[in-house]
Amino acid sequence: MNNREYLVGQQIGNYCLEAFIDSGSYGSVYQARHHIFADDPPVALKLMHTYLDAGEDQALFFQEARLLRKLKHPAILPVIDVGFDNGRPYLVTEYAVGGSLREQLRQMCGQPMPLSEALRILLSIGQALTLAHQQHVFHRDLKPENILFNERGEAMLADFGIAVASASAQTYRVGQGGTPAYMAPEQFEGLVSPKSDQYSLGCMGYELLTGRRPFDTNQADLEAIWFQHAHVTPIAPTQLNPAIPEPVEQALLRALSKDRSARYNDIAAFLRDVCEPFFSESSQHAQVKIAAKHPSQEDYATGIRAGSHRLRGEMLYDDGRYQEALLFFKRAVALNPADVHAYARLGNILFTLERYQEALEAYDHALELDHNNAIYEVDRAEALLALKRDDQALEACARAQKLDPLNAAAYGVQGTIYLEMGLDEGALRCYQQASERDPKNPRYYRYRGDALRWLGRDEEALVAYDQALALKPASREACTMLFKAKAHAYFNLERYAAALNFYSRALELDAGDIDTCYLKGQTLYQLQHYEEALESFDHVLALKNDFAPGYAHRGYTLYQLQRYEEALTSLDNSLAIEDDDAVIYNAEGNILYSLGRYSEALAMYDKAITLVPENRNYQANRTNILEKLPTLLH
């Protein structure tokens, strides 16, 4: 009996260890059972080999564990509990009764796995990885030992024990970790990203379809293994298994590219190509021939087709082709009505298409299948907010917070609801809570800045915006919004030069943003750069020729340049679109006064006063004209 087996029978946290399962580089796994809820099914408890000091190290472990628990997907082994035993962290997950992929490969004695079965596994695990990468979590240790099977024979991704959580989906430097036989070349240098997980998935796909790993690593030392991954070309899969379709072989070899820039942009793109036989009804491989030895094999084929539709939908969604994506997700849920993730994504697409009632119904379906999912409750809250059902949206946020008190989005959406309701202080508190729960997310700092700006606390808003920018938002849209928000705050503080700088930076990222171009023109006007302001307003009107404020501010600018007739024409254009702006009538009165056309000026001032009778400036202008008119008449 080894030292690890001595722990069998002992209690770790609330769990009694019933049997030793396996041990790896980072920890030992036991079958365990809750010592209070003894009738519950057994669980798997992984006790790490390392010890963590109390304080920051343990807090970081809990933070990462909370993130992993949020990875909800049918092909991800759920995290149930975490804790420490005398300084050693442990992780509790569901117990996969079907064993591991490694055990299945051993039973095959070096023979390739049937194409349909191999692709089914790759599709399930690839979709799980896609979700993890969307949450900026990289697995780092993909291998057959970490692919487990539940009682229905479905593949599940396990052991995120050395996963990396990053603020973005970019390449990230960490200490070396993983299993050398499946590690990407750059991972030996401590660099990880979604593309290193893609390489590892390619290694597994190669092994499933050929019966052997891409490289012989049994006798080699670490440096020799690294050399093979970095410099040796693997044998073409079809040389080892001629039954592999050519598109599948090409997809595997591309995923195994030495240079990560030559791999697919993401795992969804890899899955699209490697599962090409299931994408087209006309493909010669489309009809998967599955031996009918087991009753559930027909379900596997349906599952592959449903997964293929969902994957195609994901690709179209990422390309912004929402109507086409909608069609494929509808097909996916028709084939597999139990696919909670497909219903959730269906809701996301409908929400993007502004079909909010249908989106709400899709989220309701998802919650029927997984009623304890806080993420779906948050999505539902956003749909209710879009439908102007604020009270119900707040109730959905409250349920999400109860299900997962650490869910930042639940507080973020609640803040947006409060902001819509004019409850700025409440919104500020919610955004603060959201940023505390997800301190690496720049969005919540921006929202907090917006709430502060609405409260007139522009200096504090600038601090919040700087915090967001320091986290390096990944998308151009997010950076554009932050630059605009900073410019708004500087404008409110009458620091126009700084405002101009950030409006200009926003336009560098999105030159077609009418609102930003218009505000840049206003800022130039305040700086008395009238010629440049005029150029900005002309650009605005070239983009949108029925934009009344653009004509109005163009008119004000022309007035300052003493181009009075042009100014009148521009202001008339604005009034032709919106005829209830007292400021414009007053401005026309001023221009007509400058031209000596006093009777016409009086008529304009009268219109301004009719709209805003309490304005003293308009009254004073009218009085001044009346004093001049008798003299002029004589």
C-alpha positions as CSV (number, residue, x, y, z in Angstrom):
1,M,0.0,0.0,0.0
2,N,1.5,3.4,-1.0
3,N,1.2,6.5,1.1
4,R,-1.7,7.9,-0.8
5,E,-3.8,4.7,-0.2
6,Y,-3.3,5.2,3.6
7,L,-5.7,8.2,3.3
8,V,-8.6,5.9,2.4
9,G,-11.1,5.9,5.2
10,Q,-10.0,9.3,6.4
11,Q,-12.1,12.5,6.2
12,I,-11.1,15.5,4.1
13,G,-13.4,18.4,4.8
14,N,-16.9,17.0,4.7
15,Y,-15.9,14.0,2.6
16,C,-15.0,10.5,3.6
17,L,-12.4,8.9,1.2
18,E,-13.7,5.5,0.1
19,A,-11.2,4.5,-2.5
20,F,-8.0,5.6,-4.2
21,I,-8.5,6.2,-7.9
22,D,-5.3,7.7,-9.4
23,S,-2.4,10.0,-8.9
24,G,-0.7,12.5,-11.1
25,S,1.9,15.3,-11.0
26,Y,-0.4,17.7,-9.3
27,G,-2.6,15.7,-7.0
28,S,-4.2,12.4,-6.1
29,V,-7.9,11.5,-6.8
30,Y,-10.2,9.5,-4.5
31,Q,-13.7,8.3,-4.7
32,A,-15.4,10.0,-1.7
33,R,-18.8,10.5,-0.1
34,H,-20.3,13.4,1.9
35,H,-20.2,12.3,5.5
36,I,-23.5,14.0,6.4
37,F,-25.4,13.4,3.1
38,A,-24.3,9.8,2.9
39,D,-27.2,8.8,0.5
40,D,-25.9,11.2,-2.1
41,P,-24.0,9.7,-5.1
42,P,-20.2,9.4,-4.6
43,V,-18.0,12.2,-5.8
44,A,-14.4,12.5,-7.0
45,L,-12.1,14.4,-4.6
46,K,-8.7,15.6,-5.9
47,L,-6.2,16.4,-3.1
48,M,-3.4,18.6,-4.4
49,H,0.2,17.7,-3.5
50,T,1.2,21.3,-2.9
51,Y,0.6,23.3,0.3
52,L,-0.7,26.9,0.2
53,D,-0.1,29.5,2.9
54,A,-3.1,31.1,4.4
55,G,-3.9,34.5,3.1
56,E,-3.2,35.6,-0.5
57,D,-2.4,32.2,-1.9
58,Q,-5.5,30.5,-0.5
59,A,-7.7,33.5,-1.6
60,L,-6.3,33.2,-5.1
61,F,-7.2,29.5,-5.1
62,F,-10.7,30.2,-4.0
63,Q,-11.0,32.9,-6.7
64,E,-9.9,30.5,-9.4
65,A,-12.2,27.8,-8.1
66,R,-15.2,30.2,-8.2
67,L,-14.4,30.9,-11.8
68,L,-14.1,27.2,-12.7
69,R,-17.5,26.5,-11.0
70,K,-19.1,29.0,-13.4
71,L,-18.0,26.9,-16.4
72,K,-21.5,25.4,-17.0
73,H,-21.5,23.0,-20.0
74,P,-22.8,19.5,-20.6
75,A,-19.3,18.3,-21.4
76,I,-17.5,19.9,-18.4
77,L,-17.3,17.9,-15.2
78,P,-19.0,20.2,-12.7
79,V,-17.1,21.5,-9.6
80,I,-19.1,20.8,-6.5
81,D,-16.9,22.0,-3.7
82,V,-13.4,23.2,-2.7
83,G,-11.5,23.6,0.5
84,F,-8.2,23.1,2.4
85,D,-7.0,20.2,4.5
86,N,-4.1,21.3,6.6
87,G,-3.0,23.8,4.0
88,R,-3.5,21.4,1.0
89,P,-6.2,22.5,-1.4
90,Y,-8.8,20.0,-2.6
91,L,-11.4,20.0,-5.4
92,V,-14.6,18.0,-5.4
93,T,-16.4,17.1,-8.7
94,E,-19.0,14.7,-9.9
95,Y,-17.8,11.1,-10.0
96,A,-17.6,9.9,-13.6
97,V,-18.6,6.2,-13.5
98,G,-17.6,5.5,-17.1
99,G,-13.9,5.8,-16.5
100,S,-11.4,7.7,-18.6
101,L,-10.5,8.0,-22.3
102,R,-7.1,6.6,-21.4
103,E,-8.7,3.4,-20.2
104,Q,-10.7,3.1,-23.5
105,L,-7.5,3.6,-25.5
106,R,-5.7,0.8,-23.5
107,Q,-8.5,-1.5,-24.3
108,M,-8.1,-0.8,-28.0
109,C,-4.4,-1.9,-27.8
110,G,-3.1,0.6,-30.3
111,Q,-5.9,0.4,-32.8
112,P,-7.7,3.5,-34.1
113,M,-11.0,4.4,-32.7
114,P,-14.0,4.4,-35.1
115,L,-14.3,7.8,-36.9
116,S,-17.7,8.5,-35.6
117,E,-16.8,7.8,-32.0
118,A,-13.6,9.8,-32.2
119,L,-15.2,12.9,-33.7
120,R,-18.1,12.7,-31.2
121,I,-15.5,13.0,-28.4
122,L,-13.5,15.7,-30.1
123,L,-16.7,17.7,-30.8
124,S,-17.9,17.5,-27.1
125,I,-14.6,18.4,-25.6
126,G,-13.9,21.1,-28.2
127,Q,-17.3,22.7,-27.5
128,A,-16.5,22.6,-23.7
129,L,-13.1,24.3,-24.4
130,T,-14.8,26.9,-26.6
131,L,-17.0,27.9,-23.6
132,A,-13.9,27.9,-21.3
133,H,-12.0,30.1,-23.7
134,Q,-14.9,32.5,-24.0
135,Q,-14.6,32.9,-20.2
136,H,-10.8,33.4,-20.7
137,V,-9.9,30.1,-19.0
138,F,-7.2,27.9,-20.6
139,H,-7.1,24.2,-19.5
140,R,-3.3,23.7,-20.0
141,D,-3.4,19.9,-19.4
142,L,-5.5,18.2,-22.0
143,K,-4.9,14.5,-22.3
144,P,-6.9,11.3,-22.4
145,E,-6.6,10.9,-18.6
146,N,-8.6,14.1,-18.2
147,I,-11.5,13.0,-20.5
148,L,-14.0,11.1,-18.4
149,F,-17.3,9.5,-19.3
150,N,-20.6,9.6,-17.4
151,E,-23.2,6.9,-17.0
152,R,-24.6,7.7,-20.5
153,G,-21.1,7.3,-22.1
154,E,-20.8,11.0,-22.8
155,A,-17.4,12.6,-22.8
156,M,-16.7,15.2,-20.1
157,L,-13.7,17.5,-19.7
158,A,-12.2,17.2,-16.3
159,D,-9.3,18.4,-14.2
160,F,-9.0,22.2,-14.6
161,G,-6.7,22.0,-11.6
162,I,-3.8,23.9,-13.3
163,A,-6.0,26.0,-15.6
164,V,-5.1,29.6,-16.2
165,A,-7.7,32.4,-15.9
166,S,-6.7,35.4,-17.9
167,A,-8.2,38.9,-18.4
168,S,-8.4,38.3,-22.1
169,A,-8.0,35.5,-24.6
170,Q,-4.5,36.4,-25.6
171,T,-1.3,34.5,-25.0
172,Y,-0.4,34.4,-21.4
173,R,2.9,33.6,-19.6
174,V,2.8,31.2,-16.7
175,G,5.1,28.6,-15.1
176,Q,5.6,25.5,-17.1
177,G,2.7,23.0,-16.6
178,G,0.9,20.2,-18.4
179,T,1.8,16.7,-19.7
180,P,4.7,16.8,-22.2
181,A,3.3,14.3,-24.6
182,Y,0.4,16.7,-25.3
183,M,2.0,20.1,-24.8
184,A,2.3,22.8,-27.5
185,P,5.9,23.9,-28.3
186,E,5.3,27.3,-26.7
187,Q,4.0,25.7,-23.6
188,F,7.4,24.3,-22.8
189,E,8.5,28.0,-22.6
190,G,5.6,28.8,-20.2
191,L,3.3,30.5,-22.8
192,V,-0.3,29.4,-22.9
193,S,-3.3,30.6,-24.9
194,P,-6.4,29.0,-26.5
195,K,-4.1,27.9,-29.3
196,S,-2.0,25.8,-26.9
197,D,-5.2,24.0,-25.8
198,Q,-6.0,23.6,-29.5
199,Y,-2.6,21.9,-30.1
200,S,-3.3,19.5,-27.2
201,L,-6.7,18.7,-28.6
202,G,-5.1,18.0,-32.0
203,C,-2.7,15.6,-30.3
204,M,-5.6,13.8,-28.7
205,G,-7.5,13.7,-32.0
206,Y,-4.4,12.3,-33.7
207,E,-4.1,9.5,-31.1
208,L,-7.8,8.7,-31.3
209,L,-7.8,8.3,-35.1
210,T,-4.4,6.6,-35.5
211,G,-4.0,4.6,-32.3
212,R,-0.7,6.3,-31.4
213,R,0.5,9.7,-30.2
214,P,2.0,12.2,-32.7
215,F,5.5,11.6,-31.2
216,D,7.1,8.8,-29.4
217,T,7.6,10.2,-25.9
218,N,7.8,7.0,-23.8
219,Q,11.6,6.9,-23.4
220,A,12.5,10.5,-24.2
221,D,13.6,13.1,-21.6
222,L,11.9,16.5,-21.4
223,E,14.3,18.3,-23.8
224,A,13.9,15.6,-26.4
225,I,10.1,15.7,-26.1
226,W,10.2,19.5,-26.5
227,F,12.4,19.1,-29.6
228,Q,9.9,16.8,-31.2
229,H,7.0,19.1,-30.6
230,A,9.0,22.1,-31.8
231,H,10.8,20.6,-34.9
232,V,9.7,17.1,-35.9
233,T,6.8,16.7,-38.4
234,P,4.4,13.9,-37.3
235,I,3.6,11.1,-39.6
236,A,0.6,11.9,-41.8
237,P,-2.4,10.3,-40.0
238,T,-3.7,8.6,-43.2
239,Q,-0.4,6.7,-43.4
240,L,-1.4,5.1,-40.1
241,N,-5.2,4.9,-40.8
242,P,-6.2,5.2,-44.5
243,A,-9.9,5.5,-43.5
244,I,-9.4,9.0,-42.2
245,P,-11.1,11.5,-44.5
246,E,-8.7,14.1,-46.1
247,P,-10.4,17.1,-44.5
248,V,-10.0,15.5,-41.0
249,E,-6.3,14.9,-41.6
250,Q,-5.8,18.4,-42.8
251,A,-7.6,19.9,-39.8
252,L,-5.5,17.8,-37.4
253,L,-2.2,18.8,-39.0
254,R,-3.1,22.4,-39.0
255,A,-4.0,22.3,-35.3
256,L,-0.6,20.6,-34.7
257,S,1.3,23.5,-36.5
258,K,4.6,24.4,-34.7
259,D,3.9,28.1,-35.2
260,R,0.8,29.0,-33.2
261,S,-0.1,31.7,-35.7
262,A,-0.6,28.9,-38.3
263,R,-3.2,27.2,-36.3
264,Y,-6.9,27.9,-36.4
265,N,-8.0,31.3,-34.9
266,D,-10.0,29.3,-32.3
267,I,-11.2,25.8,-31.5
268,A,-14.6,26.4,-33.0
269,A,-12.9,26.8,-36.4
270,F,-10.9,23.7,-35.9
271,L,-14.1,21.7,-35.0
272,R,-15.8,23.0,-38.1
273,D,-13.1,21.5,-40.3
274,V,-12.3,18.3,-38.4
275,C,-16.1,17.5,-38.2
276,E,-16.6,18.5,-41.9
277,P,-18.1,15.0,-42.6
278,F,-21.1,16.0,-40.5
279,F,-21.7,19.5,-41.8
280,S,-23.0,18.7,-45.2
281,E,-25.8,16.4,-46.2
282,S,-24.1,15.8,-49.5
283,S,-20.7,14.8,-48.1
284,Q,-19.7,11.3,-48.8
285,H,-19.1,10.8,-45.1
286,A,-22.3,12.5,-43.9
287,Q,-24.1,9.4,-43.1
288,V,-22.2,8.1,-40.1
289,K,-22.1,4.3,-40.1
290,I,-22.3,3.2,-36.5
291,A,-22.4,-0.4,-35.4
292,A,-25.8,-1.2,-33.8
293,K,-24.4,-3.2,-30.9
294,H,-25.4,-0.7,-28.3
295,P,-28.9,0.9,-28.1
296,S,-27.4,4.3,-27.4
297,Q,-25.3,4.5,-30.5
298,E,-28.2,6.0,-32.5
299,D,-28.4,8.7,-30.0
300,Y,-24.7,9.4,-30.5
301,A,-25.3,10.0,-34.2
302,T,-28.1,12.4,-33.4
303,G,-25.9,14.1,-30.8
304,I,-23.2,14.6,-33.4
305,R,-25.6,16.1,-35.9
306,A,-27.1,18.4,-33.2
307,G,-23.6,19.4,-32.1
308,S,-22.6,20.1,-35.7
309,H,-25.6,22.4,-36.1
310,R,-24.8,24.2,-32.9
311,L,-21.1,24.5,-34.0
312,R,-22.1,25.9,-37.4
313,G,-24.4,28.3,-35.5
314,E,-21.5,29.4,-33.3
315,M,-19.3,30.1,-36.3
316,L,-22.0,32.2,-37.9
317,Y,-22.7,34.0,-34.7
318,D,-19.0,34.9,-34.3
319,D,-19.1,36.2,-37.9
320,G,-22.1,38.4,-37.1
321,R,-24.4,36.4,-39.4
322,Y,-27.1,36.2,-36.8
323,Q,-30.1,35.3,-39.0
324,E,-28.2,32.3,-40.4
325,A,-26.9,31.4,-36.9
326,L,-30.5,31.4,-35.7
327,L,-31.5,28.8,-38.2
328,F,-28.8,26.4,-37.1
329,F,-29.5,26.8,-33.4
330,K,-33.2,26.1,-34.0
331,R,-32.1,22.9,-35.8
332,A,-29.8,22.0,-32.8
333,V,-32.6,22.3,-30.2
334,A,-35.0,20.4,-32.5
335,L,-32.6,17.5,-32.6
336,N,-31.6,17.8,-29.0
337,P,-34.3,19.5,-26.8
338,A,-32.2,18.8,-23.7
339,D,-29.3,21.0,-25.0
340,V,-29.4,23.8,-22.5
341,H,-26.4,25.6,-23.9
342,A,-28.1,25.7,-27.4
343,Y,-31.2,27.3,-25.9
344,A,-29.1,29.8,-24.1
345,R,-27.2,30.8,-27.2
346,L,-30.5,30.9,-29.1
347,G,-31.6,33.4,-26.6
348,N,-28.4,35.4,-27.1
349,I,-29.0,35.5,-30.9
350,L,-32.6,36.6,-30.6
351,F,-31.6,39.3,-28.1
352,T,-29.0,40.6,-30.6
353,L,-31.7,40.7,-33.2
354,E,-33.8,42.7,-30.8
355,R,-36.4,39.9,-30.7
356,Y,-36.6,40.3,-27.0
357,Q,-39.8,38.3,-26.3
358,E,-38.5,35.3,-28.2
359,A,-35.2,35.7,-26.4
360,L,-37.0,35.6,-23.1
361,E,-38.8,32.4,-24.1
362,A,-35.5,30.8,-25.0
363,Y,-33.9,31.7,-21.7
364,D,-37.0,30.3,-19.9
365,H,-36.4,27.0,-21.8
366,A,-32.8,27.0,-20.6
367,L,-33.8,27.6,-17.0
368,E,-36.3,24.8,-17.2
369,L,-33.4,22.5,-18.1
370,D,-31.0,24.1,-15.6
371,H,-33.0,26.1,-13.1
372,N,-30.0,26.8,-10.8
373,N,-28.0,28.5,-13.5
374,A,-27.3,32.1,-12.5
375,I,-25.9,33.1,-15.9
376,Y,-29.2,32.2,-17.6
377,E,-31.1,34.3,-15.0
378,V,-28.9,37.2,-15.8
379,D,-29.6,36.8,-19.5
380,R,-33.3,36.6,-18.7
381,A,-33.0,39.8,-16.7
382,E,-31.5,41.6,-19.7
383,A,-34.3,40.5,-21.9
384,L,-36.9,41.7,-19.4
385,L,-35.1,45.0,-19.1
386,A,-35.2,45.4,-22.9
387,L,-39.0,44.7,-22.7
388,K,-39.3,47.5,-20.1
389,R,-40.4,45.1,-17.4
390,D,-38.0,46.5,-14.9
391,D,-39.6,45.0,-11.7
392,Q,-39.4,41.5,-13.2
393,A,-35.8,42.2,-14.4
394,L,-34.8,43.1,-10.8
395,E,-36.4,39.9,-9.5
396,A,-34.4,37.9,-12.0
397,C,-31.2,39.7,-10.8
398,A,-32.1,38.9,-7.2
399,R,-32.5,35.2,-8.1
400,A,-29.2,35.2,-9.9
401,Q,-27.5,36.7,-6.9
402,K,-29.1,34.2,-4.6
403,L,-28.0,31.3,-6.8
404,D,-24.4,32.7,-7.2
405,P,-23.6,35.5,-4.8
406,L,-20.3,36.0,-6.6
407,N,-21.8,36.4,-10.1
408,A,-20.6,39.9,-11.1
409,A,-23.0,40.1,-14.1
410,A,-26.0,39.8,-11.8
411,Y,-24.9,43.0,-10.1
412,G,-23.9,44.7,-13.3
413,V,-27.3,44.2,-14.9
414,Q,-29.0,45.3,-11.7
415,G,-26.9,48.5,-11.9
416,T,-28.1,49.1,-15.5
417,I,-31.7,48.7,-14.4
418,Y,-31.3,51.2,-11.6
419,L,-29.6,53.6,-14.1
420,E,-32.6,53.3,-16.4
421,M,-34.9,54.0,-13.5
422,G,-32.9,57.1,-12.6
423,L,-31.6,55.5,-9.3
424,D,-28.0,56.6,-9.9
425,E,-26.8,56.0,-6.4
426,G,-28.2,52.4,-6.4
427,A,-26.6,51.8,-9.8
428,L,-23.2,53.0,-8.4
429,R,-23.4,50.5,-5.5
430,C,-24.2,47.7,-7.9
431,Y,-21.4,48.5,-10.2
432,Q,-19.0,48.6,-7.3
433,Q,-20.2,45.2,-6.2
434,A,-19.8,43.9,-9.7
435,S,-16.2,45.1,-10.0
436,E,-15.3,43.6,-6.6
437,R,-16.5,40.2,-7.8
438,D,-14.8,40.5,-11.2
439,P,-11.9,42.9,-10.7
440,K,-10.3,41.9,-14.0
441,N,-13.4,43.0,-16.0
442,P,-13.0,46.5,-17.4
443,R,-16.7,46.8,-18.3
444,Y,-17.8,47.2,-14.7
445,Y,-15.3,50.0,-14.0
446,R,-16.6,51.8,-17.1
447,Y,-20.2,51.4,-15.9
448,R,-19.2,52.7,-12.5
449,G,-17.6,55.7,-14.2
450,D,-20.8,56.3,-16.1
451,A,-22.9,56.3,-12.9
452,L,-20.4,58.7,-11.3
453,R,-20.7,61.0,-14.3
454,W,-24.5,61.0,-14.1
455,L,-24.1,62.0,-10.5
456,G,-21.9,64.9,-11.5
457,R,-18.8,63.3,-10.0
458,D,-16.7,63.6,-13.1
459,E,-13.2,63.5,-11.4
460,E,-14.1,60.2,-9.7
461,A,-15.5,59.0,-13.1
462,L,-12.1,59.6,-14.7
463,V,-10.4,57.4,-12.1
464,A,-12.9,54.6,-12.8
465,Y,-12.3,54.9,-16.6
466,D,-8.5,54.8,-16.0
467,Q,-8.9,51.6,-14.0
468,A,-10.9,50.1,-16.9
469,L,-8.2,51.2,-19.5
470,A,-5.4,49.7,-17.3
471,L,-7.1,46.3,-17.7
472,K,-6.6,46.6,-21.5
473,P,-10.1,45.9,-22.9
474,A,-9.8,43.3,-25.6
475,S,-12.2,44.7,-28.2
476,R,-12.1,47.9,-30.3
477,E,-15.7,48.6,-29.3
478,A,-14.8,48.5,-25.6
479,C,-11.8,50.9,-26.1
480,T,-13.9,53.2,-28.2
481,M,-16.6,53.4,-25.5
482,L,-14.0,54.1,-22.8
483,F,-12.3,56.9,-24.8
484,K,-15.7,58.5,-25.4
485,A,-16.7,58.2,-21.7
486,K,-13.4,59.9,-20.7
487,A,-14.0,62.6,-23.2
488,H,-17.5,63.2,-21.8
489,A,-16.1,63.6,-18.3
490,Y,-13.4,66.0,-19.5
491,F,-16.1,68.0,-21.4
492,N,-18.2,68.3,-18.3
493,L,-15.2,69.6,-16.4
494,E,-14.6,72.1,-19.2
495,R,-11.2,70.6,-19.9
496,Y,-11.8,70.8,-23.6
497,A,-8.3,70.0,-24.8
498,A,-8.3,66.7,-23.0
499,A,-11.8,66.0,-24.2
500,L,-10.8,66.7,-27.8
501,N,-7.9,64.2,-27.4
502,F,-10.1,61.4,-26.3
503,Y,-12.9,62.1,-28.9
504,S,-10.1,62.0,-31.5
505,R,-8.8,58.7,-30.2
506,A,-12.3,57.2,-30.3
507,L,-12.7,58.3,-33.9
508,E,-9.4,56.6,-34.8
509,L,-11.1,53.4,-33.8
510,D,-14.5,54.1,-35.3
511,A,-14.5,56.9,-37.9
512,G,-18.2,56.4,-38.6
513,D,-19.5,57.1,-35.1
514,I,-21.8,60.0,-35.7
515,D,-22.2,60.8,-32.0
516,T,-18.5,61.0,-31.4
517,C,-17.9,63.2,-34.5
518,Y,-20.7,65.5,-33.4
519,L,-19.3,65.8,-29.9
520,K,-15.8,66.4,-31.2
521,G,-17.3,69.3,-33.2
522,Q,-18.9,70.7,-30.1
523,T,-15.5,70.5,-28.3
524,L,-13.7,72.3,-31.1
525,Y,-16.5,75.0,-30.9
526,Q,-15.8,75.5,-27.2
527,L,-12.1,75.8,-28.0
528,Q,-13.0,78.4,-30.6
529,H,-11.5,76.3,-33.4
530,Y,-14.4,77.2,-35.6
531,E,-13.1,76.1,-38.9
532,E,-12.2,72.6,-37.6
533,A,-15.6,72.5,-35.8
534,L,-17.3,73.2,-39.1
535,E,-15.4,70.3,-40.7
536,S,-16.7,68.0,-38.0
537,F,-20.3,69.0,-38.4
538,D,-20.0,68.7,-42.2
539,H,-18.7,65.2,-41.7
540,V,-21.6,64.4,-39.4
541,L,-24.1,65.5,-41.9
542,A,-22.4,63.6,-44.7
543,L,-23.0,60.5,-42.6
544,K,-26.5,61.4,-41.6
545,N,-28.2,64.1,-43.6
546,D,-31.3,64.3,-41.3
547,F,-29.5,64.9,-38.1
548,A,-31.1,68.1,-36.7
549,P,-28.4,68.9,-34.0
550,G,-25.7,68.6,-36.7
551,Y,-27.4,71.4,-38.7
552,A,-28.0,73.5,-35.6
553,H,-24.4,73.4,-34.4
554,R,-23.2,74.0,-37.9
555,G,-25.3,77.1,-37.9
556,Y,-23.9,78.3,-34.6
557,T,-20.4,77.8,-35.9
558,L,-21.1,79.7,-39.2
559,Y,-22.5,82.5,-37.0
560,Q,-19.2,82.7,-35.1
561,L,-17.4,82.9,-38.5
562,Q,-19.7,85.7,-39.5
563,R,-21.1,83.7,-42.4
564,Y,-24.6,84.8,-41.5
565,E,-26.6,83.8,-44.5
566,E,-25.1,80.2,-44.5
567,A,-25.8,80.1,-40.8
568,L,-29.5,80.9,-41.3
569,T,-29.8,78.2,-44.0
570,S,-28.3,75.6,-41.7
571,L,-30.5,76.6,-38.8
572,D,-33.6,76.5,-41.1
573,N,-32.5,72.9,-42.1
574,S,-32.5,71.9,-38.5
575,L,-35.9,73.5,-37.8
576,A,-37.3,71.6,-40.9
577,I,-36.5,68.4,-39.1
578,E,-37.4,69.5,-35.5
579,D,-39.3,72.7,-35.2
580,D,-39.7,72.9,-31.4
581,D,-36.2,74.1,-30.4
582,A,-36.3,77.5,-28.7
583,V,-32.5,77.8,-28.8
584,I,-32.4,77.7,-32.6
585,Y,-35.2,80.3,-32.9
586,N,-33.2,82.6,-30.5
587,A,-30.0,82.0,-32.5
588,E,-31.8,82.9,-35.8
589,G,-33.1,86.0,-34.0
590,N,-29.5,86.9,-33.1
591,I,-28.3,86.4,-36.7
592,L,-31.1,88.5,-38.2
593,Y,-30.3,91.2,-35.6
594,S,-26.7,91.2,-36.8
595,L,-28.0,91.6,-40.4
596,G,-30.2,94.5,-39.4
597,R,-33.3,92.5,-40.2
598,Y,-35.1,93.5,-36.9
599,S,-38.7,92.7,-37.8
600,E,-37.7,89.1,-38.7
601,A,-35.5,88.9,-35.6
602,L,-38.5,89.9,-33.5
603,A,-40.6,87.1,-35.0
604,M,-37.9,84.6,-34.1
605,Y,-37.6,85.8,-30.5
606,D,-41.4,85.6,-30.2
607,K,-41.3,81.9,-31.3
608,A,-38.5,81.2,-28.8
609,I,-40.6,82.8,-26.0
610,T,-43.7,80.9,-27.0
611,L,-41.7,77.6,-26.5
612,V,-39.9,78.7,-23.3
613,P,-41.7,81.8,-21.8
614,E,-39.7,81.9,-18.6
615,N,-36.3,82.4,-20.4
616,R,-35.1,85.8,-19.4
617,N,-32.5,86.0,-22.1
618,Y,-35.1,85.6,-24.8
619,Q,-37.3,88.3,-23.1
620,A,-34.3,90.6,-23.0
621,N,-33.5,90.1,-26.7
622,R,-37.2,90.9,-27.6
623,T,-37.2,94.0,-25.4
624,N,-34.0,95.2,-27.1
625,I,-35.5,94.8,-30.6
626,L,-38.7,96.6,-29.5
627,E,-36.6,99.5,-28.3
628,K,-34.9,99.8,-31.7
629,L,-38.0,99.3,-33.9
630,P,-39.7,102.7,-33.2
631,T,-36.4,104.6,-33.9
632,L,-35.9,102.8,-37.1
633,L,-39.5,103.3,-38.2
634,H,-39.0,107.1,-37.8
